[in-house]
Structure formats: C-alpha cells, structure tokens
Amino acid sequence: MKISTHITAALLALGIVSQVSADPVVYLTGSTAFRSTVEATLANNSGTNAGGLFDAGSVTMETWGNANPASANYMIFHGTINGSPIYVNCAWSGSEAGIASACNTTLTNVDRNGNPLALAGSPEVWVDVSNAAVDLTAPPGITNTANPSSSIEENGGVPFHGADLAQADTSQAVSWTPYKAGTQTALKSYGVEAVVTFVWTKNVQTVASNEWLDMTNVTLPQIDVMLANGVEPAGFFSGNTNDNDFTVYLVGRNLGSGTRMNELSDSLYGGHNPVQQYSIGYGCGDPGDPAQENALILTNEANNGYESGSGVAKALANTGSCQQPDPFNGGKGWFAIGMVGPADALNTGNYGGEPTNNWLTVDGVPESNAAIENGPYYFWGHENLYGKFGITNPQDDVGNRLLKEIKATMALPAFHYGLNPGDHDPGILGQYMNVGKSSDTAFPTPGNTGNGYP
C-alpha cells in the first residue's frame, strides 16, 4: 500500500519538481522499532525550533507499505534546510541490515531449510525520488495502492549505493558488522538519541484458554530456553502441570534486526548465537499468498524470522490459536510469544494489562516507562545514529541535525517520551533515565553518566 500525504503547498507550486534531479538525497535506513519516532521528526512541518529537520512549511512526504505512515517500509520526505531543497529517502529494514548497508556490505541470511535467502536491506533498495516526485505533488487525501516496485532504484537487483545514515537499536560493538578502523565499516557515530523500548507479549486471543490465562510472566532463564528450543509446554511457564496440554512457540526477527540483537543481548543468550523461531501466517521469506498473512498457519523457521517489528506484531495479533490443535506436538491447543516494540504492538491492537492481559511481565516486572527509567525492567537498548565512512555534507549535516531534532521531537508536548510513568513509549529521553547500561549486554545500574545519554 502507498500513502501519499501532502503537508504543505504542492512542490509544483514551489517550482521544485523541475529541479528534482538537482536536489541532493540523503539515504536513511535501520531500526524498525524506532522508525515511528524518526517519522515524527521528518514529518514535522514546524521548523527546527520545534523539533523538525526541515524549514517550517517546506515538508512534503510519501510512504509505502502500511496504512499507518509511521509504520511504512519506505518513506520519502522533501523539504528545505536553510533554504536549500533536499530529500530524505528512508527504507526501514532493521538495525543490523542498516549498519551493513551503511558499511556498503551485506549480511548472509538463510531460510528454514538452510538455503540462502535474500535479507531485506542487504543490499538495500530505495524508492526512486525522481519517480516519486510526481506523487509528492498530490493533493491532500490522495491514496494510491499501486505497488512501488516500478519506482525502486535497481540495477540488476543491485542498488546504486549503500545508506548514508543508519538508525540502530544496539551499537557496532555487538554488531554482525563490527567497526574496523580505516575501512568502510568505520562508521561515524553521531551519538545516542534515546532509549528504545521493547515488550514481551503473547499472541492475542478472542477466546482465551485457561492455559493462556495462566501464563502471565516469563523469567530470564525461561527466555534463554525458548531462544534455544523455540517451543516448550505451557506448564513450563506457569508452573501448572495441568497446562501441559498446550504448547508455547517463539516468534521473532531475522539477522537484520536490532530487536533480535537486543533480545539476545539483554537476555545474555548471546547476540550471534542461533535461535529456533516460528512464524504465524504464510511464513518468513516466502512469496506466499497474501490472503494467508493472518491465517493461523504455524511454521518452523529455524534461525530465520520476520524482517520487521510490524511483521512480528501482526503475527502476535493473530487470534484463535487456543482453539486450534497443536500442529507439531499433538497438544490440545497452542499460543505464541515474542518480543516487539510497544508501538508496533499497540498499532495492531495488542494491549497490555487488564482486561486483555496480552503483555507478559519479565521476572515479575511489567513493562512501563517508570520500570525502564528506574531499573527493574531491562529489555531496552540505546538508539544510535551512524553515518557511512567518510560521510560529507549535506548528508553529514543532516546526520548532526537529525540527532538533535529527534531529541527535540521526543520532548514536544504531543510526545514527551518518558514523562508519564505508566505509559509505554517507543523511546525514552535520557533526562528521565535514573539508570544506565555500560554496554549492550549489561544490566541497568544506577546513574547514566558515561552511557551516551543526551
């Protein structure tokens, strides 16, 4: 799906369309867990004094892949910075795929059978701004459901270039593409923008079974067992042997994901260790039948997983598995669990707390701003912004501005991420953090000095 959103006067009226080929483009990729926050900054039409990257009144935008622009796979923004027109072209494929793209390299992924499988964003492809520019002039409310593939820059399947900037939920210290001085992997670190948050949740049920209701908590050792095995009886989590007629399956992300790297690092399982995961629908990496995307089809994906947080969220929004016989282990029914950003969960109608009680506590602690800010809840990461090796202006200028304006956007009254203790914000400003992590694999400790906070 493509959503065209006109925020201010048409580009035609500004006389910009004739200059499309001359306007510089900044290619931004990375974290799907943090993209809603980045989208809010780039779409902000109030100017740099109010959290916007672009000059006030100059922004137009277009998105593809999701009815909610903040969850779109592809986004294009056009505006001026100090009067000079520029594009920011976004392709959200995951933190690890984003780091690899900024390093001008690729990640190797495999399907459930161990065969090579193309990993979204590795290499990255981009919507062609010269083709998209026509749609950027569309009047308000125009929606076009055409497939954007005809306007994606490709050359025999190889993109013209890697990313200029990459958002990452973890640092290069634990990345599949580590920093090596003097090479293209020596990315420029602009710094940490904020804390990025995650929640553990069960898949939604219209009619919940007692076994599903009994599982309200997951412990760190249980998480590590699930990462290794991908499946356990429900009684393993509830402690009630009567629940063992149901089976619990793990749903998760692929190698390009920063959510996955956080999940494996925060649990101390090890970010580079293989896992066992499942999909719900027509599978991960398959062409599939889109009509089956929401079907209750459980597939063993082995070490593979979904390419985006929204993919996991949609899988965990599937209902009715408690009434479906376990397809693998012969149990009476089954349900799934996984870790996802709270924004992606909420966007699919997956809510925590009573009466739905979909979200799980971790070691007895429910996810909330306050639980993260004060230390008890530890599944969160540092949101980093990286630039390609040797980055120069105007891309470097956008990187510096983006770091500043994302923080400013998050502090706006409409967002104010971290202010309300009981909320489940996708990011939390450093000023609200009373604890910090000394590394991607550390538990929170009091104070945040030296941990890269704003």
N, C-alpha and C positions, 0 to 999 in steps of 0.2 A: 504494500500500500504506500502511496505517496501523498503527503500532506503539504500543500503549498500555503504558506502563511505570509501575508503582506502586512508588515508592521507600520510602515510609513508611506510616503509618496512613492509611486512606481519608479523603477530605475529609468524607464523611458523618459519620464518627466524630468529626471535629473540629468539626462543625457549621458548615462553611464554605459548603456548597452553597447553603443558604438565603440567603447573603449575596453570591451571585455578582454580581448587578447593582451592588452597592455597592463591590466590590473594584476599585481602580484598575488600569489596564492600561498597560504600557509596550510600545510597538511598536518592535521592533528588526529591522533588515534589513542587507543589504550583502553582504560578501565570502563567496563560497562556498569559497574557498581556506582561509579561517581559521575556518570555522564549526565544525569539529571541536574546535578549541581553546575556542571560546566555549561550545559544548555541554557540554564537560567542566566548565567553571566553573559553568554554570547548573544542571547535574545534580548537582553536588557537594552532598551532604547532611550534610557535617561541620561546617558553620558558617563564619563569616567568619574565624575564627582558623586555618582550614585550607584557605583558598582558595575558599570558597563564597560566593556572593552572598547567599543566604538564611540565615535562622537554622537552626541544626542541627536535623535531624529534621523539618523542615517541608515538604520538597520533594516535589511530585508532578509528573509530566510526561507528555506525549503527543507523538508525532511522526508525520508523514505523508510518503510519497513514496519511502522507501528502507528496505530491511530493516535497514540499519545506522542507528540513531538519529543518529549523529554526521554522517551524510551526508544527512539528511532535508531536504526542501524547506521543510516547515513544522514548527514546534516550539512547544509551549505549556508553560510552567513556572508552577507556582503554589507559593507559599510565604509565609513572613512575614519581614519585615525589622524588627528591633527590636519584634517582636510584632505588627506591622500586616500584614494579608494583602495580597498584590499578585500580579498576573500579569505575566509577561514573554512577549510574543507575538512569535514570530520567523517571518519569511518571507525566505528566502535567495534573492536574485535577482541578485547581483553587486554589486561595489563602486560602479560608476558609476550603475547603476539605484538603488542605495541612497542615494547622495548626492542624486540627483534627487528621490527620494521624501522625504528629509528637508527638501529645499528646496521641497516641495509643488509640483513641476513634473514634466514628463515629457520623455523622450528620444524622438527620432524614429528609427525603425529601418525598414529596407527589406528585402524578400526578394530572392532571387537574380535576379528579373526587374525589380527596381527599384520594386516596388509597396509601398505602406505595409504594415507588419507590426507587430502588437502586440508590444511588448517586455515580457517578464515583469518585473514590479516597476515598471512605468512606465505608468500608475499602479499602485501596489501594492494587492493584495487580501490579506485576512487571514482566518485561521480565526476564527470567532465563538466567543469564550470561553464565552458562555452556553450554546451548543450542545455545546461540547467538554467542559464541566464534568462532564456525566454520565459520559463515558468516563474522566475523570480519577479517578473513584472505582473503576475496575475492579480486580479482584483481580490479584495478580501473574501474569504469563504470558498474560494475555488478549490475543489478536491479532484485529483486525478489518480485513478487506481492503476495506471499503466505500470508495467514492470520497468524499473530504471536501468536494466542491463544494457539497453541500447545507448545509454549515456555514460557508461562506466569506461574510464580510460584503460584500455588494454592493448597489448601488442603481442599477439600470440600467447595470451594468458599471463604475460609478464608486465607488471605495472611500470610506468615510466620512471618511478623513483620511490624511495622509502619515505617514511614520515619525517617531518621537521620537528614535531613535538609529540611527546607521549605521556599520558597520564598513567600512573602505576600505583596499585594498592600496596605494593611492597617495594623494597629497594633493589638495586642491582646486586647487593651483597648476597642475596639468596636466589637471584635470577638464573634462568636457563641460559641467559646471555650475559655473563659477568663482565665487569669493567676490566679492560686491559689497556694500559697507557699507550698512547701513540697509535692506536688502531681505531677503526670505526666504532668499536664497542666502548670507546672512552666518551660516553655521553656527558653533556653538560648538565649538572644538577642545579635547577633553579631553587630547590628547597622543598619543604613540606608545606602543603596548603592547609591541611586539616587532618583530623582523624576520620577514617572511613569505617562504617559500621556494618555488622552482619548479625543475622539471627538464624537460629536453628528452628525448623518447623516441620510438622507432619503435613502430609497431603490432606487437603480439605475433604470433609465427608458430609454429605447431605443427611445420611442416617448413620450415626457413629455406632460402632460396636463397643462392648464393654472393654475389649482388649485395647482398642484405640484410645478410649477414655482413660484407661489405667496408665497409659504412657504419658507422663507429663514432664519428665526430666531425663536428661542424658548426662552422664559423667564423662570426664576426660578419658578414663580407661575404656569405657564403652565406645566412645568415638573412635579411638585408635583400633579397637577390634573391628568395628564396622568398616573403617577405611581399608583394612587388610582383607576382610572377608566379603563385604558388600551385603551380607544377609545374616540375620540372626532371628530366633524366635522372639515373639513379643514379650514373653516372660523374662528374657534376658535383661530387659529394661525395667519392667515393672516389679520384678521380684515375685510375681504371682505365677506359679506353675500352671494354673488353670488358663493362663493367657497363651500358652504354647501351641494352641490350635491355630494361631495367627502368626504370620511371618512379616518381618520388617525388612525393607530393602533400602539401599542407599542410592540417592540421585545426586549427581554432581556435574562438575565442569571438566573441560579438557585441558590440555597442557598450555594453551594460550591464556589461561585465566589467572588473574590476580586473586580472585576469590578463592580458587583452589589453592594457590600458594599460601594465602593466609590461613585457610582451613588446616593445611598440613603443617604449617609452621607454628601456629598458635596451639595446636594440639601436641606439638613436639613429635609428631609422627615422622616428619622429615619431608621437606618440600619436593625432593627429587625421587622419592620412593613411589613405586607403582601402587595403584589402588584398584579396588573392584567396585564398579558402579553399574547402575541400571538406568534405563530411560522409560518414560511413560508416553505412549503415542506411537509414531511410526519410526522411531529410532534416531540416533545421532549420526549425522553424516550421510544418511540415505536420502535419495531423491524423494522417496515416499509418496504417499497420497495425502495432500494437504487436508483432505476431509477426515483423515485419521489422526490429525495432530492432537486432538483432545480425547481420542479413544483410550480406553483402559487396556492398552497393549503393553505388557511388561517385557523388556528386552535386556539381556545381559550385555553391557557394553564393554566389559573388562576394564582396561585402563583409560578408555575413551569417555567422553562426556559432552555436555552441551557447550555451544560456542558463546553463549551469553547468559547473563543472570536472568534475563527475561525468559529464556528457554527453560531454565530450572524452575522459575516461578510459575510458568504455565503448567509444567509437569506436576508441580505440587498443588496446583489449583484444581487438578482433576478430582472428581468425586466418584463415590460408589465402589471403591475397591474393597471396602469391608463386606460387600455383598457378593464379591466375585471370588470363586475358589482360587487358591494359590496355584498359579500355573507351573511352578517349578518343584515345590516341596509337598504338594498334596494337602496343604492345610485348609482349614475352613474358609479363611479369608486372608487378606494381606493389606498392608499400607506402606507408605514410603516416608523417609525423612531426608532432609538435606539442609545445606547452609546457603543463604541467599541474602542480598542486601534488603533492608526493610522496605525501601521504596519500591523495588520490584515485587516484593511480596504483597504490599498493600495495593499496588496497581492491578493485581489480579484478584482482589477480594479476599486475600489470605490475611486474616487479622489474628492478633494475639489476645490473650486474656479472655475472661468470661464475656459472653456465654460460649463463644466459639472454641476457645482454648486450643487453637491450632499450634501456636508457638510453644516451643519447649524451653524450660529453664535449663541452664547449664550448671551442674554442681549445685542445684537448688536456687540459682540466681536468675530471675527473669531479665531479658534484655530491655534496657531503657537508657536514656541519656545519662541519668544520675548513676546508674550501675556502671557505666563505662567511665564516666568522669571521676568516680571515686574509687575504682579498682576492682570491685567484686566480679564484674563481667569482663572477660578478657579476649573475646573473639572480635578484634578490631585491628586495623592497620594504620600506617602512616600513608597519606596520599601524597605521592611525589610527582613532581613535574620535571621531565627530562627533555633536553634538546639534542639533536644529532651532533655528531663530532664535527667541529669546525663551523658551527652554525653562525650565520652572519645576518645583518639586517636586510629586510624588515622582519624576517622570521624570529630573529633573536629579540627584537624589540617587542614582538607580540608575546613571546615567552615570558619576558620580565613583567609585562603589563598583565598577562593572564594570571600569574601568581598573585599579584596584588589585588586584582579585581575580583577573583574568586573569593578571597577572604572578605572583601568589601560586600559582595553579594550575599554571602552567608550571614553577614551581620545586619542586613536590612530587616526592618520590622516584619516584612512578609515571610521571611525565612528564619532568621535569628537562630541558626542551628546550634543547639546545645543549651539554649536559655531555659527551656521548660524541662524540669527534671523527668517528668513522666512521658515525654514524647519519644518517638523512635526516628530521629532524624538520620538522613543518609550520611551526613557528615557532622562533625562537632568542631567548633573553633577551639584553637589551643588555649585561649584565655579561660575556658571553662574547665580545662583538664587539671585535676589535682594529682594525677598520677601520670607516669610516662613509661615507655618501653625503651630500654637501652639498645635493643636490636629487634629485628623481625621475629626472632624466636624467643624473646624474653617475655616473662610475665610482668604485669604492671607493678611499679613500685612508687612510693610517694615522691612527689615533685616531678617537674618536667624539664628542669634545666639541662641543656645539652642534648635534648632529644629531638631537636629540629622543629620545635613548635614555633608558630608565629610570634 
